[in-house]
Amino acid sequence: MSGLAFDQAFRIGMGETRVRFPTPLDRLIYLRTLPTLGGLAGSGLTFVASQATERHFSAGELIYRPEEPIGVVHFIVEGQIRVEQEGLLLLETGPPFTIGFLPVLSGSPVGQKAIALEDTVTLEITRSDLFEIFEDDFGFLENGIRQLSRQFLECQRELEIRGLLERSEPEVTPYPHHALDLVERLALIRNGPYAKVNLEPLVQLVRDAEEVRLEPGDLVWEEGDPSLWGLHIAHGVIRCESSERSFRMGPGSVLGLLDANGGLPRGYTAVAETKIVAMKATTETFFDVLEVNFPLALGLLAFFSGMVLELTGRVARARIDHPLPD
C-alpha cells in the first residue's frame, strides 16, 4: 500500500473517525515539522508528543466556547479554524499553526469563540502539561518568549503604520556625569514585567550590563542589522526611522530588546538625537538569568502573552476601523 493510501485508510473508512497519529512517535514526527517547534531538540517536544490528545472536529463544531476560559492549546493538523473574541475576528488559520497559546499562557479569564470551518484535526495539550514542559525544558520556554517577542513587534508595527500607537514625548532628565550605580540600574528595569518580581534575578540582569554613552548624531544601529542586544535608556533621546514609521524614545524606554529576543533584524535605523546614557542588555544574559529563575521566566511569559493578546484585539479592531489602502 502506498504512503498516501495508508494515510487515507487511517483517516477515512466506513464513515468512522480514524486516528491520524496512532503513536507518540507519529505525533513527535509531525511536531518536528512545525516551523515554530521543529528546531527544538529537548525533552519538551517529546513530552508534548506523549501527552497530546488527538481531537477531531466536524465543520461547524465549536472548539472554544466564548463563555468559558481557555485551558487547552490546539496544534492544528488538518482543517481551518476561525477564532473570535468579544465579536471581533482575531484570525482564521490552519496547519501548521496553533490556537489558544495566548489566553492559556496569560491566564486570561476572557473566553474566545473558536469554530471549525471544515472537518478539522488537532493535537490538544492542557495548560498544566504545557507549564510542566516549560519547567522541565528551558529550550521550550525560550522558544515561547522568542515567538511572543515577534508577535508583539508585528502587532506594534500594524498599529503604528495606521497611526494608532501612541508614544509619550520623551522626558528631559539631568545628565548623569557619574557611572550608573546598582540602584540607578535597577530603577531602569523595575517596571512593566519586572515591577513586582524578586530583586535577586534583576540584580543579575543589571550587575554586569555595559553602560553606553553616545554623542548626538552617533549611529546606534542601522535597519537590517542583526539584533543581539537592546538599550535601557537612562538619559537622552534616540530617533528611530524606517520607510514605514518614525518615532523617538527617551528615558525609561527600552529600545531594541524585543527585536533581539525575537531573533529579528533591526526594523529601523536608530540615531542619538541628544547625548545618551543607557544600559546595554544582551539576549545571552537575559536568557541565562531566566534559565535559573523559573518564576521570573513564567511571569514574563504571562505578562507578554497578556500584552500580545490585548494588542491582537486592537489590531483586529484597527483592521475594521482603519483599513490600509490597497
C-alpha positions as CSV (number, residue, x, y, z in Angstrom):
1,M,0.0,0.0,0.0
2,S,1.4,3.5,-0.9
3,G,2.1,6.0,1.8
4,L,-0.9,8.2,0.6
5,A,-3.3,5.2,0.6
6,F,-2.1,4.2,4.0
7,D,-2.7,7.7,5.3
8,Q,-6.2,7.9,3.8
9,A,-7.0,4.5,5.2
10,F,-6.3,5.8,8.7
11,R,-8.4,9.0,8.2
12,I,-11.3,7.7,6.2
13,G,-13.0,4.4,6.4
14,M,-16.6,3.2,6.8
15,G,-17.7,6.7,7.9
16,E,-15.7,6.4,11.2
17,T,-13.2,8.8,12.7
18,R,-9.8,7.3,12.2
19,V,-6.7,8.1,14.3
20,R,-4.3,10.4,12.4
21,F,-1.3,9.7,14.8
22,P,-1.6,6.2,16.4
23,T,1.6,6.5,18.5
24,P,3.6,9.2,20.3
25,L,6.3,8.7,17.7
26,D,3.9,9.7,15.0
27,R,3.0,12.8,16.9
28,L,6.6,13.7,17.5
29,I,7.4,13.3,13.8
30,Y,4.6,15.7,13.0
31,L,5.5,18.3,15.7
32,R,9.0,18.4,14.4
33,T,7.7,19.7,11.0
34,L,6.1,22.8,12.7
35,P,8.1,25.9,11.9
36,T,7.8,27.2,15.5
37,L,8.8,23.9,17.1
38,G,11.0,22.0,14.6
39,G,14.3,23.4,15.9
40,L,13.6,22.1,19.4
41,A,15.5,19.0,20.4
42,G,14.9,18.8,24.2
43,S,12.6,16.7,26.3
44,G,9.7,19.2,25.9
45,L,8.8,18.2,22.4
46,T,8.8,14.5,23.4
47,F,6.6,15.3,26.3
48,V,4.1,17.1,24.1
49,A,4.0,14.1,21.8
50,S,3.3,11.8,24.7
51,Q,0.7,13.9,26.4
52,A,-1.1,15.4,23.4
53,T,-4.6,14.1,22.7
54,E,-5.8,13.9,19.1
55,R,-9.1,15.7,18.6
56,H,-11.5,15.6,15.6
57,F,-14.0,18.4,15.0
58,S,-16.7,18.4,12.4
59,A,-17.3,21.5,10.2
60,G,-19.3,24.0,12.3
61,E,-18.4,22.4,15.7
62,L,-17.3,24.7,18.5
63,I,-13.7,24.2,19.8
64,Y,-13.7,27.0,22.3
65,R,-16.9,28.5,23.8
66,P,-16.9,32.2,24.5
67,E,-18.4,31.9,28.0
68,E,-15.6,29.6,29.1
69,P,-11.9,30.4,30.0
70,I,-9.5,28.6,27.7
71,G,-7.5,25.8,29.3
72,V,-6.1,23.9,26.3
73,V,-3.9,24.6,23.3
74,H,-4.6,23.1,19.9
75,F,-1.9,22.3,17.3
76,I,-3.8,22.3,14.0
77,V,-3.1,19.2,11.9
78,E,-5.8,19.5,9.3
79,G,-8.7,21.9,8.5
80,Q,-9.4,25.5,9.2
81,I,-10.4,27.3,12.4
82,R,-12.0,30.7,13.0
83,V,-11.3,32.5,16.3
84,E,-13.3,35.4,17.6
85,Q,-13.2,37.4,20.9
86,E,-15.9,39.7,22.0
87,G,-17.3,39.7,18.5
88,L,-14.0,40.5,16.8
89,L,-12.4,38.2,14.3
90,L,-8.9,37.5,15.6
91,L,-7.8,35.0,12.9
92,E,-8.7,32.3,10.5
93,T,-5.9,29.7,10.5
94,G,-4.9,26.1,9.7
95,P,-1.8,24.0,9.7
96,P,0.9,24.4,10.9
97,F,-0.4,27.0,13.4
98,T,-1.9,26.8,16.9
99,I,-4.7,28.4,18.8
100,G,-5.0,29.0,22.5
101,F,-1.4,29.8,23.5
102,L,-2.0,33.5,24.4
103,P,-5.1,33.0,26.6
104,V,-3.6,29.9,28.2
105,L,-0.2,31.5,29.0
106,S,-1.7,34.8,30.2
107,G,-4.4,33.1,32.3
108,S,-7.0,35.4,30.7
109,P,-10.5,34.9,32.1
110,V,-12.0,36.2,28.8
111,G,-13.2,33.4,26.6
112,Q,-13.0,33.1,22.9
113,K,-15.2,31.5,20.3
114,A,-13.3,29.1,18.0
115,I,-15.2,27.1,15.4
116,A,-14.1,24.6,12.8
117,L,-14.7,25.9,9.3
118,E,-14.3,22.4,7.9
119,D,-13.5,19.0,9.3
120,T,-10.5,19.6,11.5
121,V,-7.9,17.5,13.3
122,T,-5.8,18.9,16.1
123,L,-3.3,17.8,18.8
124,E,-4.6,19.2,22.1
125,I,-2.4,19.8,25.2
126,T,-3.6,21.1,28.6
127,R,-2.4,24.2,30.4
128,S,-0.9,22.1,33.3
129,D,1.0,19.9,30.9
130,L,2.3,22.9,29.0
131,F,3.6,24.5,32.2
132,E,5.2,21.3,33.2
133,I,7.1,21.3,29.9
134,F,8.3,24.9,30.5
135,E,9.7,23.9,33.9
136,D,11.4,20.8,32.6
137,D,12.7,22.1,29.2
138,F,14.1,25.6,29.1
139,G,14.5,25.5,25.3
140,F,10.7,25.2,25.0
141,L,10.2,28.2,27.3
142,E,12.9,30.2,25.5
143,N,11.1,29.4,22.2
144,G,7.9,30.7,23.7
145,I,9.4,34.0,24.7
146,R,11.0,34.4,21.2
147,Q,7.7,33.8,19.5
148,L,5.9,36.2,21.7
149,S,8.5,38.9,21.0
150,R,7.9,38.5,17.3
151,Q,4.2,38.7,17.7
152,F,4.4,41.7,19.9
153,L,6.5,43.6,17.3
154,E,4.2,42.6,14.5
155,C,1.2,43.9,16.4
156,Q,3.0,47.2,17.2
157,R,4.0,47.6,13.6
158,E,0.4,47.2,12.4
159,L,-0.9,49.7,14.8
160,E,2.0,52.1,14.2
161,I,1.6,52.2,10.4
162,R,-2.1,53.1,11.0
163,G,-1.1,55.9,13.4
164,L,-2.7,54.2,16.3
165,L,0.3,53.5,18.5
166,E,0.6,56.4,21.0
167,R,4.1,57.2,22.3
168,S,4.6,59.9,25.0
169,E,7.0,62.7,24.4
170,P,10.4,61.8,25.9
171,E,11.1,63.4,29.3
172,V,14.0,65.8,29.9
173,T,16.3,64.5,32.7
174,P,19.5,65.7,34.2
175,Y,22.7,64.3,32.6
176,P,24.4,61.8,34.9
177,H,28.1,62.6,34.8
178,H,28.8,59.7,37.1
179,A,28.6,56.0,36.2
180,L,25.2,54.5,37.0
181,D,25.3,52.7,40.3
182,L,23.3,49.5,41.1
183,V,20.3,51.3,42.4
184,E,20.1,53.5,39.3
185,R,20.4,50.4,37.1
186,L,17.7,48.6,39.0
187,A,15.4,51.6,38.7
188,L,15.7,51.4,34.9
189,I,14.2,48.0,34.7
190,R,11.9,48.0,37.8
191,N,8.8,48.4,35.8
192,G,6.4,46.5,33.4
193,P,7.0,42.8,33.8
194,Y,9.7,43.4,36.4
195,A,7.6,45.7,38.7
196,K,6.8,43.1,41.3
197,V,9.4,40.3,40.9
198,N,12.2,39.3,43.4
199,L,15.2,41.6,43.2
200,E,17.8,38.9,43.1
201,P,17.4,38.0,39.4
202,L,17.1,41.7,38.5
203,V,20.5,42.3,40.2
204,Q,21.8,39.5,38.0
205,L,20.4,41.2,34.9
206,V,21.9,44.6,35.6
207,R,25.1,43.9,37.5
208,D,27.3,43.2,34.6
209,A,25.5,45.2,31.9
210,E,27.6,47.6,29.9
211,E,27.0,51.3,30.3
212,V,26.7,53.0,27.0
213,R,27.3,56.7,26.3
214,L,26.7,58.3,23.0
215,E,27.0,61.8,21.4
216,P,24.4,63.5,19.3
217,G,24.4,62.0,15.7
218,D,26.0,58.7,16.8
219,L,24.6,55.7,15.0
220,V,23.1,53.1,17.4
221,W,22.2,50.7,14.6
222,E,21.0,50.6,11.0
223,E,17.8,49.0,9.7
224,G,18.6,45.4,8.8
225,D,21.5,44.9,11.2
226,P,21.5,41.7,13.3
227,S,19.9,42.1,16.8
228,L,21.7,40.7,19.8
229,W,21.1,43.4,22.4
230,G,18.9,46.3,23.4
231,L,19.1,49.5,25.4
232,H,17.5,50.7,28.7
233,I,17.7,54.5,28.2
234,A,18.6,56.5,31.3
235,H,19.1,59.8,29.7
236,G,18.6,61.4,26.3
237,V,16.5,60.8,23.1
238,I,17.1,58.3,20.3
239,R,15.3,58.9,16.9
240,C,14.1,55.7,15.1
241,E,13.2,55.8,11.4
242,S,12.3,53.4,8.7
243,S,10.3,53.7,5.4
244,E,7.1,53.0,7.4
245,R,7.5,54.9,10.6
246,S,9.3,57.5,12.7
247,F,9.4,57.8,16.5
248,R,11.5,59.0,19.4
249,M,12.4,57.1,22.5
250,G,13.7,58.6,25.8
251,P,14.4,58.0,29.5
252,G,12.7,54.9,30.9
253,S,12.3,53.3,27.5
254,V,13.6,50.0,26.3
255,L,14.9,50.0,22.7
256,G,15.6,47.0,20.5
257,L,15.3,44.2,23.1
258,L,12.2,42.7,21.6
259,D,14.0,42.5,18.2
260,A,16.9,40.8,19.9
261,N,14.8,38.4,21.9
262,G,12.8,37.5,18.8
263,G,16.0,37.0,16.7
264,L,14.8,39.5,14.1
265,P,16.9,42.0,12.2
266,R,16.6,45.7,13.2
267,G,13.4,47.1,11.8
268,Y,14.5,50.7,11.8
269,T,17.7,52.9,11.9
270,A,18.3,54.4,15.4
271,V,20.5,57.6,15.8
272,A,21.2,59.5,19.0
273,E,19.4,62.8,18.9
274,T,21.0,64.1,22.1
275,K,23.6,62.8,24.5
276,I,22.7,59.3,25.6
277,V,23.3,57.3,28.7
278,A,21.9,53.8,28.6
279,M,22.4,50.3,29.9
280,K,23.1,47.6,27.2
281,A,21.1,44.4,27.7
282,T,22.2,41.3,25.8
283,T,19.9,38.4,24.9
284,E,22.6,36.0,26.2
285,T,22.5,37.4,29.7
286,F,18.7,37.7,29.6
287,F,18.1,34.0,28.8
288,D,20.9,32.9,31.1
289,V,19.2,34.6,34.0
290,L,15.7,33.2,33.0
291,E,17.1,29.7,32.8
292,V,17.9,29.7,36.5
293,N,14.9,31.7,37.6
294,F,11.8,29.8,36.5
295,P,9.2,32.0,38.4
296,L,10.6,35.1,36.6
297,A,10.6,33.4,33.2
298,L,7.0,32.2,33.8
299,G,5.9,35.7,34.9
300,L,7.4,37.1,31.7
301,L,5.5,34.6,29.6
302,A,2.3,35.5,31.3
303,F,3.0,39.3,31.0
304,F,3.9,39.3,27.3
305,S,1.1,36.8,26.5
306,G,-1.4,39.2,28.0
307,M,0.1,42.2,26.2
308,V,0.1,40.4,22.8
309,L,-3.5,39.2,23.4
310,E,-4.6,42.8,24.1
311,L,-2.6,44.1,21.0
312,T,-4.1,41.3,18.9
313,G,-7.6,42.6,19.8
314,R,-6.6,46.2,19.0
315,V,-5.2,45.1,15.6
316,A,-8.4,43.2,14.8
317,R,-10.5,46.4,15.6
318,A,-8.0,48.6,13.6
319,R,-8.3,46.4,10.5
320,I,-12.1,47.1,10.5
321,D,-12.0,50.8,11.5
322,H,-8.7,51.8,9.8
323,P,-8.1,49.5,6.8
324,L,-4.9,50.1,4.9
325,P,-5.2,51.3,1.3
326,D,-4.7,48.7,-1.4
